[in-house]
Each structure stands twice: as structure tokens, then as C-alpha cells.
Amino acid sequence: MKLTVVGSGYVGLVTGVCFAEVGHDVICVDTDASKIAMLRDNVPPIYEPGLEELLKRNAGHERLQFTTKLSEALLGSSAVFIAVGTPEGEDGSSDLRYVKAVATEIGKLVDGPLLVVVKSTVPVCTCDMVEATIEAELFKRFPLGLESAKAKPWIRVASNPEFLKEGTAIDDFMKPDRIVTGVTDPESAAVFQEMYAPFVQDDPSRLQVMERRSSEMTKYAANAMLATRISFMNELSRLCEEVGSNIDDVRRGIGFDPRIGKKFLYAGPGYGGSCFPKDVEALLSMARQRDCELTVLKAVSHANKTQKMHVARKIHSHFGGDLSGRKIGIWGLAFKPGTDDVREAPALTILSALVHWGARIVVHDPVAKKTFARAWEQAGMKESQISYVEDAYDALDGADALVLLTEWPEYKRPSWSRIRSLLRKPVVFDFRNQYGFKALADAGFHYECVGRPDAQSDSRRQDRKDA
Ligand SMILES: NC(=O)c1ccc[n+]([C@@H]2O[C@H](COP(=O)([O-])OP(=O)(O)OC[C@H]3O[C@@H](n4cnc5c(N)ncnc54)[C@H](O)[C@@H]3O)[C@@H](O)[C@H]2O)c1
């Protein structure tokens, strides 16, 4: 099949290369000419494990092409995927301007049967909007009426939200748990079956077909549920800190219950990334517009914002509320390992707070330094407030503390003797609960983590009571 994918970011590009990998002819479109130029040179503009290899292989076999012109891409395509960004608007709602722009362009260009697939994460009823937008453009081109121009039957709009995870995106796409599609007619369902057959060969029931509005809601429900688990554990971790329980033991204790399951139960510095924060806000906004209160989800969002500052304040309190002149070494900027994505990363909030309190910041991240520097400036911060280093240990040279923010594999088993010799004071804030607190305490480190009792927590609790 010939497929067009509009938007060559994390989702569009992975979708394009994976469809090409199973033999479809794919053409990826993006308005960003510099991205398209890189892709034509087989250079992925984002970091995603395995992406470069698939890009090279499929571009080499001419199954995968790149263009800035939708008009070129649509020629002969059976389906066009809309995979552009849907960022958070000022009121928390999903900003659909890019989706609408693509729908308008499709309406201006389309001249044959086409399945338009909305892959971006979008509020319920967006497919209706995309359909109406395309029809309005067709009507301008065929003013005698859609039916007489035989235009309407050409176009079908369907929903197909994406569930890939950055860092394992290729694997997720190639071996999906499920593929959710929302359609209005059996013909659209048949196109999906044909397109996705190679991905669900072992069990075709993994391709789910439902109404469009249910499919649109399913994506938000999935992200909201996962965000809820994280916020629940983060809140519980704060109580664990107060009462001397260990959140990691609690996690194991509940995670083996098959009704609960083990995933997304890790306490940390709060969830981030391009999806959970904006999708939770978009769902809340959708509910607000219908006067339907989602109290649980409101609390999830609030708990997440609080958690980022809760961990930042641990550093603030340790240094007696004054970080002026303190140098803090940071390991990890990406919102999770395996990606260079820093959108809504806890690092953005925590580093802003540290700078505000007077600290000097030196950071290391294996892949996210460039994206972070860009996001830092976009947030109105100054480039000079942060120094970036290539070697993780260089971030610790003469620093007053090490703060772990992203659990990249290379940070998992560091040389503690080397760290000790580099730090001015042996102080470690481990906000991903990666290290053994007993071993570190025995080695003379002041060690703080999230929701686990450590050597100093009893005395801190006592200090708080006394205050
Ligand atoms: N990133 C993820 O992990 C993930 C996972 C599941 C779903 N999603 C959803 O998928 C959608 C895309 O997310 P992303 O992370 O890939 O975004 P992204 O910002 O990485 O990529 C979007 C791309 O669309 C391009 N674009 C914008 N307008 C265009 C137009 N008119 N024509 C052609 N290209 C255009 C941009 O230049 C950009 O390259 C969002 O709705 C997001 O919520 C993302």
C-alpha cells in the first residue's frame, strides 16, 4: 500500500519507518525543511534507539521517502496519517491548529479515494472536525455539491491513536499490545486490517475496531490512568517519608497483585514528557467544557506539580534554605531514559528552582543536552545559568551535591570512590531511587531519595516535629 504520514516527529517518523519496514511504500511529510533535509541524508532529527538503522535500510530500498510537499505525497496514497503536534493551549485544552491546517490542505488537494487517519492525540470529536474541514474545502472546489461531484465518498476519516513509548518506540510499534481504531464504516476498517496485518499476524484480535469517539477517548483514558498510578505512588511516597515506610517495598508488595500489576508504580520527581502532562490537562479541559468534574484527575495533576517542587525542596532544606554559591552536579535531563525529549521534564522545574535559590548548575545527559538547552531558553531562562559537560563525572568536580534526575543505565553503577573524591561534600540526592541507601550511608554519604527511609530520615522527621 502507498501511505502518507504528515508530521515527521517522534510519532510520525516512527510510524513511517515501521510501515516501510513491513513493505508499504511510505512518504513522510513535514513543514520543517531542515528536518526533511536531515532525513533525506538518513540522519534522524530525534534520538530513538533503532530508528537510524530502519531509516537507512528502508530509504535505501526506496520504500521510504521524505518531502515538504503534501501535494507530492498524496498522489496515489490509500491513506494519510495526521501525526502533527497537539500541544497544550493556554487554558489547558489541546491546540488543534496543526491538525486543522493539515485537514484544510488535504481538502484542497485530494482527488481520489483516501482514508484520512488522525494519529495525533486529539480531543473527542476532532475526527468530526477534520471531516467537516475537508468537506468545506471540497465544497469550495465542487460548488455544485459534494454528492454530484462524487467527492464525499472518496474521503473517510478515522481515528488511530498511538501508544508508543519514547525510548522503545520502534519495538512498541512493531509489536503492539493493541491497535485501536475508530471508524464510521466497514471499508475504513478493511483498510486498517490491510495496513496493520503484518503487525498483528499472531493475533489479529489485537486490532480493535470501535466508534471514532471511543477511540479518541481511549488514548486519553490510557495516559490518564498511567499518570494516576504515578501520582498516587508519589503522594504515598511523601507519607512513607513521614511514617518511616519504604515506598519501594510497598510497590513490590502491591505490584505482585495481578489486579494491580507492576508497571508505572515508581515514585520519583513527577511525571513529564510530551504526553502525560498535556493529555491530563486536555482531558480536564474537555470535562470542564461539558461541566463534568473529573476530581480524581484534577488531584493527579496537582500532585504531579507538587512532587517536582517537593523533591527540589529536599535540596533547598539540606543547604539550610540558601544555595547561593553552591555548585550542584546534575545527572540526567530527559524526562526518562532512552530519549532526548525534555518536554515537561521534571529537570526544567527543578533546575529553575535551584537557579532561583542561587545555585550554580553543571549538568550531564548522554543525549538530551541540546534539546534541554533549547527548552531552557524557550522557558525564558539564560544559557549562562547552566554549564553542560560531556563526561558525567565532570559535573561533580568541586560540586556540593550530586542530583540524579534521569535513570540512564550509565548512571546505575557509578564509582562511589571517584564521586567521593570529586564532590566537595559527599551529598547525593537520588530522585529515581537507584542506589542502595545503606551502602551509601556506610560509605559516609549524606543520601536522600524518594519515599524510602534513609540513615538521616528519623532525625529529619524529628527536626520537622521540633520546628
Ligand atoms: N511523543 C510521543 O511519545 C507520543 C506518543 C503517542 C502519541 N503522541 C501524540 O502524537 C502527536 C505528535 O507528537 P510528536 O511527539 O510526534 O510531535 P513532534 O512535535 O515531535 O512532531 C510533530 C511534527 O509535525 C510537524 N508539523 C506541524 N505542522 C505540520 C504540517 N502542517 N504539515 C506537516 N508537518 C507538520 C512538525 O514540524 C513536527 O516535526 C501528538 O498529538 C502527541 O500527543 C506522542
The ligand as a MOL file (V3000), in Angstrom:
LIG
                    3D

  0  0  0     0  0            999 V3000
M  V30 BEGIN CTAB
M  V30 COUNTS 44 48 0 0 0
M  V30 BEGIN ATOM
M  V30 1 N 5.8700 11.6270 21.5200 0
M  V30 2 C 5.2000 10.5970 21.9940 0
M  V30 3 O 5.7170 9.7750 22.7440 0
M  V30 4 C 3.7600 10.3870 21.6010 0
M  V30 5 C 3.1630 9.1350 21.8470 0
M  V30 6 C 1.8380 8.9610 21.4760 0
M  V30 7 C 1.1280 9.9840 20.8980 0
M  V30 8 N 1.7290 11.1930 20.6890 0 CHG=1
M  V30 9 C 0.9410 12.2460 20.0400 0
M  V30 10 O 1.3250 12.2940 18.6610 0
M  V30 11 C 1.2830 13.6430 18.1690 0
M  V30 12 C 2.6370 14.0310 17.6330 0
M  V30 13 O 3.5630 14.0140 18.6930 0
M  V30 14 P 5.1350 14.0740 18.4470 0
M  V30 15 O 5.7780 13.8540 19.7660 0
M  V30 16 O 5.4970 13.1980 17.3010 0 CHG=-1
M  V30 17 O 5.2790 15.6070 17.9950 0
M  V30 18 P 6.5660 16.3240 17.3640 0
M  V30 19 O 6.4880 17.7290 17.8090 0
M  V30 20 O 7.7930 15.5300 17.6400 0
M  V30 21 O 6.3050 16.2380 15.7870 0
M  V30 22 C 5.3060 16.9290 15.1180 0
M  V30 23 C 5.8290 17.2660 13.7170 0
M  V30 24 O 4.7520 17.7830 12.9340 0
M  V30 25 C 5.3060 18.7610 12.0560 0
M  V30 26 N 4.2230 19.5920 11.5100 0
M  V30 27 C 3.4860 20.5450 12.1260 0
M  V30 28 N 2.5740 21.0570 11.2780 0
M  V30 29 C 2.7090 20.4030 10.1000 0
M  V30 30 C 2.0480 20.4600 8.8420 0
M  V30 31 N 1.0460 21.3110 8.6280 0
M  V30 32 N 2.4520 19.6510 7.8580 0
M  V30 33 C 3.4840 18.7940 8.0560 0
M  V30 34 N 4.1390 18.6720 9.2340 0
M  V30 35 C 3.7630 19.4740 10.2450 0
M  V30 36 C 6.2950 19.4990 12.9280 0
M  V30 37 O 7.2460 20.2190 12.1640 0
M  V30 38 C 6.9320 18.3370 13.7020 0
M  V30 39 O 8.0570 17.8300 13.0390 0
M  V30 40 C 0.8050 14.4930 19.3460 0
M  V30 41 O -0.5750 14.6240 19.2950 0
M  V30 42 C 1.1890 13.6560 20.5580 0
M  V30 43 O 0.3840 13.9120 21.6850 0
M  V30 44 C 3.0240 11.4120 21.0070 0
M  V30 END ATOM
M  V30 BEGIN BOND
M  V30 1 1 1 2
M  V30 2 2 2 3
M  V30 3 1 2 4
M  V30 4 1 4 5
M  V30 5 2 4 44
M  V30 6 2 5 6
M  V30 7 1 6 7
M  V30 8 2 7 8
M  V30 9 1 8 9
M  V30 10 1 8 44
M  V30 11 1 9 10
M  V30 12 1 9 42
M  V30 13 1 10 11
M  V30 14 1 11 12
M  V30 15 1 11 40
M  V30 16 1 12 13
M  V30 17 1 13 14
M  V30 18 2 14 15
M  V30 19 1 14 16
M  V30 20 1 14 17
M  V30 21 1 17 18
M  V30 22 2 18 19
M  V30 23 1 18 20
M  V30 24 1 18 21
M  V30 25 1 21 22
M  V30 26 1 22 23
M  V30 27 1 23 24
M  V30 28 1 23 38
M  V30 29 1 24 25
M  V30 30 1 25 26
M  V30 31 1 25 36
M  V30 32 1 26 27
M  V30 33 1 26 35
M  V30 34 2 27 28
M  V30 35 1 28 29
M  V30 36 1 29 30
M  V30 37 2 29 35
M  V30 38 1 30 31
M  V30 39 2 30 32
M  V30 40 1 32 33
M  V30 41 2 33 34
M  V30 42 1 34 35
M  V30 43 1 36 37
M  V30 44 1 36 38
M  V30 45 1 38 39
M  V30 46 1 40 41
M  V30 47 1 40 42
M  V30 48 1 42 43
M  V30 END BOND
M  V30 END CTAB
M  END
